[in-house]
Amino acid sequence: MKTGFFGVTTLATLALAGALPALAQVASGEPYMEARAALIAQGWRPDASYGARMANGKPLYHFPEIWCGPQICRAKWHDAQGHAQSIMLNRGFNQDHTVAGME
């Protein structure tokens, strides 16, 4: 296997390049509902075990992968290769969150 500048392998570079189109789907200010649909279409899966739950086990927020603070929320995902990813959100009402950026 060849290595490039600073020993980064060609395979790792290709894996990163493969993730970039999905990351480009997540634009700051974009409604989370739209970004979520685009990521799912590209093979990403939300981490439904991460989000806050009510006493009866139902998700506290509209999307089960979200945990919110007073102003910012975090959504946990697994990309198409299974790697953990986080998306920071501006808190909205119910399903009106907007993307703040990738973490």
Contacts in CASP RR format, 6 or more apart in sequence:
PFRMAT RR
TARGET T0000
AUTHOR 0000-0000-0000
METHOD contacts of the structure
MODEL  1
MKTGFFGVTTLATLALAGALPALAQVASGEPYMEARAALIAQGWRPDASY
GARMANGKPLYHFPEIWCGPQICRAKWHDAQGHAQSIMLNRGFNQDHTVA
GME
1 9 0 8 1.000
1 10 0 8 1.000
1 11 0 8 1.000
2 9 0 8 1.000
2 10 0 8 1.000
3 9 0 8 1.000
3 10 0 8 1.000
4 10 0 8 1.000
4 13 0 8 1.000
15 81 0 8 1.000
19 79 0 8 1.000
19 80 0 8 1.000
19 81 0 8 1.000
19 83 0 8 1.000
21 42 0 8 1.000
22 38 0 8 1.000
22 39 0 8 1.000
22 42 0 8 1.000
22 43 0 8 1.000
22 44 0 8 1.000
22 79 0 8 1.000
22 80 0 8 1.000
23 102 0 8 1.000
25 35 0 8 1.000
25 38 0 8 1.000
25 39 0 8 1.000
25 42 0 8 1.000
26 35 0 8 1.000
26 38 0 8 1.000
26 39 0 8 1.000
26 87 0 8 1.000
26 99 0 8 1.000
26 101 0 8 1.000
26 102 0 8 1.000
27 35 0 8 1.000
27 99 0 8 1.000
28 99 0 8 1.000
28 100 0 8 1.000
28 101 0 8 1.000
29 90 0 8 1.000
29 98 0 8 1.000
29 99 0 8 1.000
29 100 0 8 1.000
30 98 0 8 1.000
30 99 0 8 1.000
31 96 0 8 1.000
31 97 0 8 1.000
31 98 0 8 1.000
31 99 0 8 1.000
32 63 0 8 1.000
32 75 0 8 1.000
32 87 0 8 1.000
32 89 0 8 1.000
32 95 0 8 1.000
32 97 0 8 1.000
32 98 0 8 1.000
32 99 0 8 1.000
33 95 0 8 1.000
33 97 0 8 1.000
35 87 0 8 1.000
35 99 0 8 1.000
36 46 0 8 1.000
36 63 0 8 1.000
36 75 0 8 1.000
39 77 0 8 1.000
40 46 0 8 1.000
42 80 0 8 1.000
43 79 0 8 1.000
43 80 0 8 1.000
44 77 0 8 1.000
44 78 0 8 1.000
44 79 0 8 1.000
44 80 0 8 1.000
44 85 0 8 1.000
45 77 0 8 1.000
45 78 0 8 1.000
45 82 0 8 1.000
46 63 0 8 1.000
46 64 0 8 1.000
46 65 0 8 1.000
46 75 0 8 1.000
46 76 0 8 1.000
46 77 0 8 1.000
47 65 0 8 1.000
47 76 0 8 1.000
47 77 0 8 1.000
47 78 0 8 1.000
47 84 0 8 1.000
48 59 0 8 1.000
48 64 0 8 1.000
48 65 0 8 1.000
50 64 0 8 1.000
50 65 0 8 1.000
50 66 0 8 1.000
50 67 0 8 1.000
50 75 0 8 1.000
50 76 0 8 1.000
51 59 0 8 1.000
51 60 0 8 1.000
51 61 0 8 1.000
51 64 0 8 1.000
51 65 0 8 1.000
51 66 0 8 1.000
51 67 0 8 1.000
51 76 0 8 1.000
52 59 0 8 1.000
52 60 0 8 1.000
52 61 0 8 1.000
52 66 0 8 1.000
52 67 0 8 1.000
52 68 0 8 1.000
53 59 0 8 1.000
53 60 0 8 1.000
54 60 0 8 1.000
59 66 0 8 1.000
61 67 0 8 1.000
61 68 0 8 1.000
61 73 0 8 1.000
61 94 0 8 1.000
62 94 0 8 1.000
62 95 0 8 1.000
63 75 0 8 1.000
63 95 0 8 1.000
63 97 0 8 1.000
65 75 0 8 1.000
65 76 0 8 1.000
65 77 0 8 1.000
66 73 0 8 1.000
66 74 0 8 1.000
66 75 0 8 1.000
66 89 0 8 1.000
66 97 0 8 1.000
67 73 0 8 1.000
67 74 0 8 1.000
67 76 0 8 1.000
68 74 0 8 1.000
68 89 0 8 1.000
68 91 0 8 1.000
69 91 0 8 1.000
70 91 0 8 1.000
71 90 0 8 1.000
71 91 0 8 1.000
72 88 0 8 1.000
72 89 0 8 1.000
72 90 0 8 1.000
72 91 0 8 1.000
72 100 0 8 1.000
73 88 0 8 1.000
73 89 0 8 1.000
73 90 0 8 1.000
73 91 0 8 1.000
73 92 0 8 1.000
73 97 0 8 1.000
74 86 0 8 1.000
74 87 0 8 1.000
74 88 0 8 1.000
74 89 0 8 1.000
74 103 0 8 1.000
75 86 0 8 1.000
75 87 0 8 1.000
75 89 0 8 1.000
76 84 0 8 1.000
76 85 0 8 1.000
76 86 0 8 1.000
77 84 0 8 1.000
77 85 0 8 1.000
77 86 0 8 1.000
77 87 0 8 1.000
78 84 0 8 1.000
78 85 0 8 1.000
79 85 0 8 1.000
85 102 0 8 1.000
85 103 0 8 1.000
86 102 0 8 1.000
86 103 0 8 1.000
87 99 0 8 1.000
87 100 0 8 1.000
87 101 0 8 1.000
87 102 0 8 1.000
87 103 0 8 1.000
88 99 0 8 1.000
88 100 0 8 1.000
88 101 0 8 1.000
88 102 0 8 1.000
88 103 0 8 1.000
89 97 0 8 1.000
89 98 0 8 1.000
89 99 0 8 1.000
89 100 0 8 1.000
90 97 0 8 1.000
90 98 0 8 1.000
90 99 0 8 1.000
90 100 0 8 1.000
91 97 0 8 1.000
92 98 0 8 1.000
END
